[in-house]
Amino acid sequence: MVKEMKYRGKTLEELQSMGYAELAKFLPARARRTLNRGLTEKQKKLLAKIKVSKKPVRTHCRDMLILPEMIDKSLMIYSGNKYTQINLNIEMVGRYLGEFVLTRKEVTHKAPGVGATKGTRSASMK
């Protein structure tokens, strides 16, 4: 038995049939405020491009709210030095694109360099 995915008790079809004002009631406060203020021109242009495109759409618009009509689409979001592809699903509704593509790398440290410890000060330098 396959479990149907829901967002706050609503199926994808129910979410897609709602208007933005009605959808805003189910979203967290920051997302609700974004929808009430209206989408910017860049966000409207991106949304139109996502609706018609079959391929992943490249975007720098990390502050775009994930809306129900974007579900099951693929996007390539810019992280500052490269594009990272993500597939949107119903659990991502109400979040921002930038939340899924990090701009900073995790720091991984290696062995200490020469002179960093007392034992390596006396080591011969080549």
Stockholm file with secondary structure:
# STOCKHOLM 1.0

chainA/1-126         MVKEMKYRGKTLEELQSMGYAELAKFLPARARRTLNRGLTEKQKKLLAKIKVSKKPVRTHCRDMLILPEMIDKSLMIYSGNKYTQINLNIEMVGRYLGEFVLTRKEVTHKAPGVGATKGTRSASMK
#=GR chainA/1-126 SS CCCCCCBTTBCHHHHHHSCHHHHHTTSCHHHHHHHHHCCCHHHHHHHHHHHHCSSCEEECCTTCBCCGGGTTCEEEEECSSSEEEEECCGGGTTSBGGGGSCSSCCCCCCSCCTTSSHHHHSSCCC
#=GC SS_cons         CCCCCCBTTBCHHHHHHSCHHHHHTTSCHHHHHHHHHCCCHHHHHHHHHHHHCSSCEEECCTTCBCCGGGTTCEEEEECSSSEEEEECCGGGTTSBGGGGSCSSCCCCCCSCCTTSSHHHHSSCCC
//
